[in-house]
Amino acid sequence: MDLTVMDGGTAAPGAPAAARVSASPEPATSGATSATGATPPSDDPQWWRSAVIYQIYPRSFADGNGDGVGDLAGVREHLPYLADLGVDALWFTPWYDSPLADGGYDVADYRRIHPAFGDLAEAEALIADALALGIRTIVDVVPNHVSDRHRWFQEALAAGPGSPERERFWFRPGRGDDGSQLPTSWPSNFSGDTWTRTINPDGTPGEWYLHLFSPQQPDLNWDHPDVRREHEDILQFWFDRGVAGVRIDSAALLVKDPALPELPEHPGAGEHPTQDRDELHEIYRGWRALADGYPGTRVLVGELWLPDIDRFALYLRPDELHTAFNFDFLARPWDAAELRASIDETLAAHAPVGAPSTWVLSNHDVTRAVTRYGREDSSFAFATKRKGTPTDLALGTRRARAAALLTAALPGSLYIYQGDELGLPEVEDLPDELREDPMHERSGGVDPGRDGCRVPLPWRGTRPPFGFSPDGASAEPWLPQPAGWAGLTVQAQQSDPASMLWLYRQALRIRRAEPGLGDRPLTWLDAADGVLAFARGSAFVNVTNLSAAPVDLPEHQAILLSSRPLVDGKLPPDSTAWLRTQHRPAGHLTT
């Protein structure tokens, strides 16, 4: 069967799916005329509802000065690549001054850039350079905790028990006659204990302090006015420098029950002592009022890992957060019924509050999609990460390609983690002595940690460091890259019509051009078991085949893009096709 594409032209039979487009990838810029002559993004206050947002982990994106660590100069050098990819915004994981005990999520000073990444002037230049290419910037804030090197915590340790300085944190005496027992048995997000005991100046055991993550990340007391004022000042500091929004780390964890009760076996809504407390909503209403005081739309994006999707939606009311990450979809296995349920539940929960959904396949915390989808259990949960899990990378790559088109066709905004557009797998054979993630250490080495999805990107060449550092640099990348990545570099993929990079570029170009995509309704279509089919607008249909057999495509005028070539005119398993249709097919509407 000859395949017609982009409303005209014919692909050769059996040609690679991604080749069914123009002979060279057209730059899909975000409001930019080109990578070198661009116009700033529009003033559309609703830009965030359909945005494609690219996540940058600064240590691993590109090394501009040759020290083996990614930096802001490296990002600035590759901004044209991001413009050509077709993204609307960049989200940077923390670039602030930090001891890097948890990859920068242990912040020592929000008003200074980590010296390995550059300085404040470099950050301001990057924000301006990106904006000139039509790309906005979103920064990370980590309000639940700070670094143990933060000035406040150092002052609290020096001041001692009962001091005003300690009231900004959760210092408590231990239980038992000698105070040697933890104040609570609350579980940790990083395994191990959630309390660490201090040492008094005279060398005797002192109070304990709370840390839901590592001991280097003491939790802040959000009942204290200093804590609230400081974070409002941090938002203003970065909004004044032109950022378009903030991503809020661990957004549901800030407020704790001051009575320090133990965790109930089955906590009801708002009853968890450390998660999803009702008092959080007042905090975020204040942040929203502050953001709304700036021209344009400064978005607040929450990282919310909540099992109750209705509670999740409460954070997205019109006077609170603009959007939040939808981790439910990411956590589901590669199964049509599971993904359909996640899509339906997500859209239904967002509809009453008028917020757009977000879709994401990977980030700096989870196993990369190519690896995850190649496993017998393709779902994701932190508690199930184990070393040595068998993976079929060929299967995972097929599914990741299909999933990329599926998510790009769903209503709302789309997040892409750096390297997913290259089809990078999780690096699972890192030497233990090079692993830095505290999840690995605190699990006793059982959990491989998150370093495997944070390995520096391959840009060009046939051997490490693959252009991550400048030619001739003597320093090795801070994490080693697999030699097998030679075929996954940007250079190798940009001229290969069957590559993951071509697929992403074409998908984002079509997504921008199609009037039915972005923040618009979805109409489910009747489909065979194991198939997800839906229409977006009157002339676009997505079909994703998660079954074990090829399936017929619905009536269509052209194939805009497919993740795999058709087989005898049918869509093969583990693949997605985008179709041009003439009329809106029958179905039921989901908003």
C-alpha positions, 0 to 999 in steps of 0.5 A: 500500500502506498502511503500518502503524507501531509495532505500530498506526496506519496511514500515509497512502499515499505519506507521507514515510517518517519520518512513519510515526511519532507526530505529534510526536517523542517525546523519546528520553532516556537514562535521563531522564524528560524534558529538565528532570526526569531521573534519572541513568543506571543503574549498569549496568556494561555500559552501554557495550556498547550505548551511543549516543555523540555526538561533540562538536567543541567549537569547532563545536557551539555558541557561548555567549559570542558570540565565534564559537567554540564553548564548554562554555557552548554545550554546556550550553545544548543538553543538552536537545536531546541528551537528546531525541535519545536519546544515552547519552554525549558524547565531547568531542574535546580541550577542553584548553589548546592552541595549536590547531595541530591542532584541540586534538590538540596538548595543552599542559596536560591539567588546564586547559580552553582559555580559548576553551572555558571553564574547569575549573569549567565542565567539571565543571558540564557533566559534572554537568548531563549526568549529571543528564539521563542522559548520561555524558561521555567525554574525549579523551586524546592519548598519542602526542604533546604540543604543542611549547608543553608544559612538558616540550618547552620544558624539553627544548629549553632543556636541550640534547642529552644532557639528562634532559629530552630523554629524554621525547621522541625527540631524535636526531642527524641522519645524514650527516657534518654531521647534515643528513639525517633520522634515519629516512625514516618516513612522516608521517600529515600528509604531509611529514617526520617529523623537525624539526631544532632550533637550538642556543643558539649558532645552529648546527643541532642535534638532530632530534626526531620527530613522526609528525604536525605539527612542533607535535606532538612524539612522547613516548617511552613507554619513559620512566617519567615519560611513563607516570606522567603519563598515569596521573595524567591518567586519574585527574584526569578520572575523579575529576571524574566522566567515564565514560571516555576515548577514546584518540587514535592508540592504536596509535602510542605505542611506537616501536622504539628502534633506529629501523629503516627501515620494512620493505616488508612488515612482519609482525605487531608489526614496524612501527617506529611502529605496533601494537608488542606493548609497547602491550598492557602499557600498556593493561593498566595503564590498564584496572587503573586504570579498574577501580579506580573505581566503575561502568564507566570505559571505555577506547575506542581509536582504532585504524586497523589493517588486520589485524582480528585484531591489532585485536581483541587490544587488546580482550581482557578486561584491555585496552581496552573497545572500539575504533572500527571504521573498516573499516566507515566506509572501505568503499564503498556496496556490499552485498558490501563492507559485508556482508564488513565486518560479518562480519569485525568480528563474527568478530574481536570474538567471541573476546575478548567485546568489542562492535563499534562502528559509526560513519559519520563523525567530525571526521577524515573526509569527512561521509557525505552527501558521501562516499556521493554520490561515484562512489568512496564509500569513504574513505581519507585518501590519496585526499582531493582538492579538486574531487571531484564529488558528488551530494548528493541521492544521498548523502543517500539513502544516508546515511539508509539507512546511519544505520538500518543502523548503528543496527541492528547489534550493539554501540555506535553513534557519531554525529558532531555534525551527521550527525543533521542531514544536513550535507554536507562544506563543500568551498568554504572559502576556503584562507586560512581553512583551519586543518587542517595536512593541507591545508598540509602536502600543498601544498594538494592535500588539502582537509584536515578543516575541511570537516567541522568547520564550526559547526552550524546551530541556527535562523534563515534566515542565518548564523550560524544560531543558533550564536552568541547573537543580536546577537553581532558575531563571525563563526563561526570557519569560515563556514557555507554560506547553503544550510544554512537548511533544515538547521537544528535548527529547520527539521528538528524540525517536518519528519517527512521530515527527517534529524533526525526519522529519527535521533530515531525510530531511537534511540527504537526502538533503545532500545525494541527488546529485540533491538537493542544488544549482542545477536546478529544473524541473516543472512537470505536476500536478493536480490543487493545487499540486506542483510537480518538479524534482531535477536531474534525480532521485528525485521528490518532490510532495506537495499537497495543494489541499483539496483532496488526489492525486495520486503520479507520477510513482516512485521506492520508497518514500524517505520521506513524511510529512504524511502517504499516504491514500490508496496509495494517498498523502493526503492534506497538505502534501509533499512526496519525491520520488525516480525515475528512469528516469528524467520525462518530464517537463520544466527546471527552473534554 
